[in-house]
């Protein structure tokens, strides 16, 4: 489903002024010269259960707009604004979401904003929750990913809770939805009619895979400076989500039906390769399970390391669960169904 989005459009001075005069304005002034260094114009519209929609306006030079001279940005989660939570039962039509957010801003400021055809996408979060049935399974799965990696990025791991991988094109998170909700959203539901106990019980086994897709990735996808909202379909976004998480989980596109566990892996390797090579790869696989890819890589030349990885993938061996073998809770999001 689509969660938080950030969209922008060009607006004339009249609309800029109306929103400016109703917003919070933060300025930086050089006291020696009296020169205005910069100005941030921001406002927040309240949705359901204290969920917020951010509205910003400013000089169009930020986006290279020169016709009307000013821009407007809208950022927020339509899902949270409508329902208060963002774990499931979400929305998948980007243009529809954009239209609804634009309508909210128009009503709040009593202005006529550009139609959805003239809005552009700066950021879009695609998030999918899976039900692992109980908290223990979620914690075991997340802990099993502690030694995962993403090329040229640093991965942050929080025991029982999450892994976090930030980058210039995407930011990836896999986290325990129950713990995250209790930490960050629970207070929003105080003094409301939301059945919080029922909801907490429902999400106790939820693990969430969230991919923040940034403009740099969207530009790479469509090879355009400004990415029109109407040109982006959910299938485009889901494809990016899949490819990015495959990198983190060390799965290839053809790894949807794979083998795992020592006995199954050993049998597969002996079936695919000659005995000598099969046993060498099996020992390599076992070492990954015990020590993790990062440490194992230091023990091999780059050539040998990447050849082994390629051969394991070709044999459809799952080496994504880099944790002590006896403690592994196996889960593959690409074989599972999203919580509806």
C-alpha positions as a Python dict, from the first residue, in 0.01 Angstrom:
ca = {
    (1, 'X'): (0, 0, 0),
    (2, 'X'): (100, 368, -31),
    (3, 'X'): (167, 551, 293),
    (4, 'X'): (334, 895, 321),
    (5, 'X'): (374, 1097, 3),
    (6, 'X'): (523, 1438, -72),
    (7, 'X'): (389, 1622, -377),
    (8, 'X'): (448, 1971, -514),
    (9, 'X'): (314, 2211, -775),
    (10, 'X'): (362, 2564, -906),
    (11, 'X'): (124, 2830, -775),
    (12, 'X'): (70, 3204, -837),
    (13, 'X'): (152, 3481, -589),
    (14, 'X'): (-212, 3518, -478),
    (15, 'X'): (-239, 3158, -353),
    (16, 'X'): (110, 3173, -203),
    (17, 'X'): (9, 3485, -5),
    (18, 'X'): (-314, 3330, 128),
    (19, 'X'): (-135, 3023, 261),
    (20, 'X'): (166, 3226, 382),
    (21, 'X'): (-54, 3448, 597),
    (22, 'X'): (-208, 3145, 771),
    (23, 'X'): (116, 2954, 827),
    (24, 'X'): (400, 2941, 1077),
    (25, 'X'): (690, 3141, 936),
    (26, 'X'): (1045, 3086, 1061),
    (27, 'X'): (1308, 3333, 942),
    (28, 'X'): (1684, 3365, 973),
    (29, 'X'): (1814, 3724, 963),
    (30, 'X'): (2173, 3845, 963),
    (31, 'X'): (2168, 4092, 1254),
    (32, 'X'): (2467, 4285, 1120),
    (33, 'X'): (2311, 4364, 783),
    (34, 'X'): (1943, 4299, 843),
    (35, 'X'): (1948, 4064, 543),
    (36, 'X'): (1695, 3780, 535),
    (37, 'X'): (1906, 3464, 502),
    (38, 'X'): (1619, 3217, 459),
    (39, 'X'): (1253, 3170, 543),
    (40, 'X'): (1056, 2852, 613),
    (41, 'X'): (681, 2866, 571),
    (42, 'X'): (505, 2562, 711),
    (43, 'X'): (162, 2467, 844),
    (44, 'X'): (-1, 2145, 965),
    (45, 'X'): (-360, 2041, 906),
    (46, 'X'): (-502, 1806, 1166),
    (47, 'X'): (-658, 1479, 1054),
    (48, 'X'): (-804, 1189, 1249),
    (49, 'X'): (-640, 1096, 1580),
    (50, 'X'): (-380, 1381, 1559),
    (51, 'X'): (-236, 1267, 1227),
    (52, 'X'): (-97, 1569, 1044),
    (53, 'X'): (-71, 1696, 689),
    (54, 'X'): (221, 1931, 626),
    (55, 'X'): (172, 2227, 389),
    (56, 'X'): (467, 2440, 275),
    (57, 'X'): (497, 2729, 29),
    (58, 'X'): (798, 2918, -102),
    (59, 'X'): (992, 3063, -390),
    (60, 'X'): (958, 2858, -710),
    (61, 'X'): (1335, 2868, -767),
    (62, 'X'): (1361, 2565, -539),
    (63, 'X'): (1206, 2351, -813),
    (64, 'X'): (1306, 2563, -1110),
    (65, 'X'): (956, 2709, -1148),
    (66, 'X'): (964, 3043, -1329),
    (67, 'X'): (616, 3082, -1487),
    (68, 'X'): (411, 3159, -1177),
    (69, 'X'): (708, 3195, -945),
    (70, 'X'): (601, 3002, -631),
    (71, 'X'): (556, 2642, -516),
    (72, 'X'): (341, 2449, -273),
    (73, 'X'): (436, 2118, -108),
    (74, 'X'): (195, 1878, 61),
    (75, 'X'): (333, 1592, 269),
    (76, 'X'): (153, 1334, 479),
    (77, 'X'): (-10, 994, 503),
    (78, 'X'): (-364, 986, 364),
    (79, 'X'): (-405, 646, 529),
    (80, 'X'): (-326, 788, 874),
    (81, 'X'): (-536, 1096, 815),
    (82, 'X'): (-839, 881, 732),
    (83, 'X'): (-793, 592, 975),
    (84, 'X'): (-536, 693, 1234),
    (85, 'X'): (-317, 388, 1166),
    (86, 'X'): (-115, 264, 868),
    (87, 'X'): (-67, -109, 918),
    (88, 'X'): (-322, -247, 672),
    (89, 'X'): (-648, -178, 486),
    (90, 'X'): (-471, 91, 286),
    (91, 'X'): (-478, 274, -48),
    (92, 'X'): (-294, 192, -372),
    (93, 'X'): (-397, 464, -622),
    (94, 'X'): (-142, 747, -605),
    (95, 'X'): (-348, 991, -811),
    (96, 'X'): (-655, 932, -594),
    (97, 'X'): (-450, 992, -277),
    (98, 'X'): (-302, 1311, -425),
    (99, 'X'): (-647, 1441, -525),
    (100, 'X'): (-781, 1386, -172),
    (101, 'X'): (-486, 1566, -10),
    (102, 'X'): (-515, 1855, -257),
    (103, 'X'): (-886, 1882, -178),
    (104, 'X'): (-814, 1898, 198),
    (105, 'X'): (-570, 2185, 147),
    (106, 'X'): (-807, 2371, -85),
    (107, 'X'): (-1085, 2351, 173),
    (108, 'X'): (-860, 2452, 461),
    (109, 'X'): (-726, 2767, 292),
    (110, 'X'): (-1020, 2842, 63),
    (111, 'X'): (-801, 2844, -249),
    (112, 'X'): (-812, 2678, -591),
    (113, 'X'): (-503, 2465, -642),
    (114, 'X'): (-378, 2311, -970),
    (115, 'X'): (-546, 1990, -1086),
    (116, 'X'): (-370, 1659, -1018),
    (117, 'X'): (-226, 1657, -1372),
    (118, 'X'): (-2, 1947, -1270),
    (119, 'X'): (138, 1800, -949),
    (120, 'X'): (471, 1624, -914),
    (121, 'X'): (599, 1352, -684),
    (122, 'X'): (895, 1418, -452),
    (123, 'X'): (866, 1115, -225),
    (124, 'X'): (646, 810, -184),
    (125, 'X'): (648, 541, 87),
    (126, 'X'): (538, 190, -6),
    (127, 'X'): (472, -23, 301),
    (128, 'X'): (352, -381, 334),
    (129, 'X'): (264, -563, 656),
    (130, 'X'): (273, -939, 699),
    (131, 'X'): (114, -1137, 979),
    (132, 'X'): (361, -1371, 1155),
    (133, 'X'): (89, -1458, 1409),
    (134, 'X'): (271, -1370, 1732),
    (135, 'X'): (532, -1133, 1875),
    (136, 'X'): (790, -1405, 1930),
    (137, 'X'): (795, -1481, 1557),
    (138, 'X'): (834, -1113, 1468),
    (139, 'X'): (1123, -1070, 1711),
    (140, 'X'): (1294, -1390, 1600),
    (141, 'X'): (1266, -1289, 1235),
    (142, 'X'): (1399, -936, 1288),
    (143, 'X'): (1685, -1066, 1502),
    (144, 'X'): (1772, -1315, 1229),
    (145, 'X'): (1839, -1020, 997),
    (146, 'X'): (2099, -857, 1220),
    (147, 'X'): (2382, -942, 980),
    (148, 'X'): (2208, -848, 658),
    (149, 'X'): (2373, -589, 436),
    (150, 'X'): (2309, -353, 146),
    (151, 'X'): (2589, -260, -96),
    (152, 'X'): (2761, 68, 5),
    (153, 'X'): (2510, 145, 281),
    (154, 'X'): (2527, 117, 657),
    (155, 'X'): (2257, -93, 821),
    (156, 'X'): (2131, -7, 1170),
    (157, 'X'): (1991, -293, 1377),
    (158, 'X'): (1773, -262, 1689),
    (159, 'X'): (1725, -587, 1879),
    (160, 'X'): (1366, -722, 1866),
    (161, 'X'): (1252, -405, 1691),
    (162, 'X'): (1389, -314, 1348),
    (163, 'X'): (1656, -280, 1086),
    (164, 'X'): (1708, 52, 910),
    (165, 'X'): (1899, 119, 587),
    (166, 'X'): (1917, 478, 462),
    (167, 'X'): (2036, 595, 121),
    (168, 'X'): (2008, 876, -132),
    (169, 'X'): (1756, 692, -353),
    (170, 'X'): (1561, 488, -97),
    (171, 'X'): (1540, 429, 277),
    (172, 'X'): (1437, 80, 389),
    (173, 'X'): (1289, -30, 719),
    (174, 'X'): (1179, -369, 847),
    (175, 'X'): (1021, -335, 1187),
    (176, 'X'): (802, -477, 1459),
    (177, 'X'): (476, -291, 1400),
    (178, 'X'): (338, -362, 1747),
    (179, 'X'): (639, -213, 1926),
    (180, 'X'): (662, 81, 1685),
    (181, 'X'): (294, 166, 1729),
    (182, 'X'): (312, 156, 2108),
    (183, 'X'): (618, 383, 2105),
    (184, 'X'): (504, 647, 1858),
    (185, 'X'): (127, 641, 1803),
    (186, 'X'): (-44, 512, 2117),
    (187, 'X'): (-84, 853, 2283),
    (188, 'X'): (-269, 989, 1980),
    (189, 'X'): (-565, 768, 2067),
    (190, 'X'): (-615, 896, 2424),
    (191, 'X'): (-969, 1022, 2479),
    (192, 'X'): (-1094, 882, 2146),
    (193, 'X'): (-1345, 611, 2062),
    (194, 'X'): (-1080, 402, 1883),
    (195, 'X'): (-1077, 43, 2015),
    (196, 'X'): (-707, 43, 2098),
    (197, 'X'): (-703, -292, 2279),
    (198, 'X'): (-859, -469, 1982),
    (199, 'X'): (-616, -303, 1741),
    (200, 'X'): (-309, -387, 1952),
    (201, 'X'): (-417, -749, 1968),
    (202, 'X'): (-465, -751, 1589),
    (203, 'X'): (-115, -622, 1506),
    (204, 'X'): (78, -828, 1763),
    (205, 'X'): (226, -1049, 1492),
    (206, 'X'): (271, -783, 1223),
    (207, 'X'): (608, -716, 1060),
    (208, 'X'): (624, -413, 829),
    (209, 'X'): (845, -368, 523),
    (210, 'X'): (864, 1, 436),
    (211, 'X'): (1048, 154, 139),
    (212, 'X'): (1075, 532, 121),
    (213, 'X'): (1122, 603, -250),
    (214, 'X'): (1296, 935, -306),
    (215, 'X'): (1292, 1165, -607),
    (216, 'X'): (1639, 1054, -716),
    (217, 'X'): (1507, 700, -766),
    (218, 'X'): (1196, 826, -946),
    (219, 'X'): (1408, 1037, -1183),
    (220, 'X'): (1620, 730, -1253),
    (221, 'X'): (1302, 531, -1324),
    (222, 'X'): (1139, 777, -1567),
    (223, 'X'): (1438, 987, -1677),
    (224, 'X'): (1246, 1311, -1618),
    (225, 'X'): (1330, 1615, -1403),
    (226, 'X'): (980, 1645, -1258),
    (227, 'X'): (784, 1324, -1198),
    (228, 'X'): (415, 1375, -1268),
    (229, 'X'): (184, 1209, -1016),
    (230, 'X'): (-45, 1088, -1294),
    (231, 'X'): (243, 902, -1461),
    (232, 'X'): (323, 682, -1159),
    (233, 'X'): (129, 361, -1103),
    (234, 'X'): (142, 136, -800),
    (235, 'X'): (308, -135, -1009),
    (236, 'X'): (606, 99, -1065),
    (237, 'X'): (640, 163, -693),
    (238, 'X'): (593, -202, -593),
    (239, 'X'): (868, -303, -838),
    (240, 'X'): (1112, -66, -667),
    (241, 'X'): (1001, -198, -326),
    (242, 'X'): (1067, -557, -435),
    (243, 'X'): (1406, -490, -589),
    (244, 'X'): (1528, -291, -289),
    (245, 'X'): (1427, -551, -30),
    (246, 'X'): (1574, -829, -242),
    (247, 'X'): (1909, -652, -204),
    (248, 'X'): (1876, -633, 175),
    (249, 'X'): (1763, -994, 209),
    (250, 'X'): (2025, -1119, -37),
    (251, 'X'): (1766, -1275, -266),
    (252, 'X'): (1772, -1271, -644),
    (253, 'X'): (1468, -1238, -868),
    (254, 'X'): (1454, -1611, -931),
    (255, 'X'): (1482, -1697, -562),
    (256, 'X'): (1107, -1723, -508),
    (257, 'X'): (1117, -2101, -469),
    (258, 'X'): (1430, -2179, -274),
    (259, 'X'): (1579, -2428, -31),
    (260, 'X'): (1690, -2356, 325),
    (261, 'X'): (1827, -2547, 618),
    (262, 'X'): (2146, -2753, 622),
    (263, 'X'): (2011, -3085, 499),
    (264, 'X'): (1803, -2937, 217),
    (265, 'X'): (2085, -2708, 108),
    (266, 'X'): (2339, -2991, 109),
    (267, 'X'): (2108, -3209, -101),
    (268, 'X'): (2043, -2926, -350),
    (269, 'X'): (2413, -2847, -393),
    (270, 'X'): (2502, -3213, -447),
    (271, 'X'): (2224, -3231, -705),
    (272, 'X'): (2338, -2922, -898),
    (273, 'X'): (2719, -2939, -871),
    (274, 'X'): (2993, -3201, -865),
    (275, 'X'): (3070, -3334, -518),
    (276, 'X'): (3390, -3132, -463),
    (277, 'X'): (3232, -2800, -554),
    (278, 'X'): (2907, -2886, -376),
    (279, 'X'): (3085, -2955, -46),
    (280, 'X'): (3295, -2639, -78),
    (281, 'X'): (2978, -2433, -127),
    (282, 'X'): (2806, -2617, 157),
    (283, 'X'): (3090, -2528, 395),
    (284, 'X'): (3068, -2168, 273),
    (285, 'X'): (2692, -2169, 339),
    (286, 'X'): (2739, -2308, 692),
    (287, 'X'): (3000, -2043, 767),
    (288, 'X'): (2755, -1770, 661),
    (289, 'X'): (2494, -1908, 897),
    (290, 'X'): (2736, -1898, 1190),
    (291, 'X'): (2930, -1579, 1120),
    (292, 'X'): (2734, -1367, 872),
    (293, 'X'): (2825, -1232, 530),
    (294, 'X'): (3024, -934, 658),
    (295, 'X'): (3273, -1144, 855),
    (296, 'X'): (3291, -1420, 594),
    (297, 'X'): (3374, -1171, 320),
    (298, 'X'): (3694, -1078, 505),
    (299, 'X'): (3815, -1439, 484),
    (300, 'X'): (3793, -1465, 103),
    (301, 'X'): (3927, -1279, -196),
    (302, 'X'): (3661, -1069, -369),
    (303, 'X'): (3668, -1302, -669),
    (304, 'X'): (3616, -1619, -466),
    (305, 'X'): (3356, -1461, -237),
    (306, 'X'): (3136, -1334, -523),
    (307, 'X'): (3173, -1658, -718),
    (308, 'X'): (3044, -1852, -416),
    (309, 'X'): (2754, -1612, -370),
    (310, 'X'): (2665, -1640, -738),
    (311, 'X'): (2677, -2022, -723),
    (312, 'X'): (2452, -2033, -414),
    (313, 'X'): (2200, -1808, -587),
    (314, 'X'): (2214, -2016, -905),
    (315, 'X'): (2131, -2322, -697),
    (316, 'X'): (1846, -2127, -533),
    (317, 'X'): (1988, -2153, -185),
    (318, 'X'): (1848, -1915, 76),
    (319, 'X'): (2131, -1763, 277),
    (320, 'X'): (1930, -1461, 392),
    (321, 'X'): (1875, -1589, 748),
    (322, 'X'): (2221, -1508, 881),
    (323, 'X'): (2173, -1612, 1243),
    (324, 'X'): (2245, -1922, 1444),
    (325, 'X'): (2076, -2202, 1255),
    (326, 'X'): (1886, -2348, 1548),
    (327, 'X'): (1730, -2009, 1631),
    (328, 'X'): (1606, -1916, 1283),
    (329, 'X'): (1241, -1828, 1224),
    (330, 'X'): (1204, -1856, 849),
    (331, 'X'): (997, -1600, 661),
    (332, 'X'): (1017, -1481, 301),
    (333, 'X'): (801, -1175, 212),
    (334, 'X'): (811, -1266, -157),
    (335, 'X'): (633, -1593, -84),
    (336, 'X'): (375, -1438, 152),
    (337, 'X'): (49, -1247, 127),
    (338, 'X'): (11, -888, 246),
    (339, 'X'): (-229, -824, 536),
    (340, 'X'): (-546, -690, 375),
}
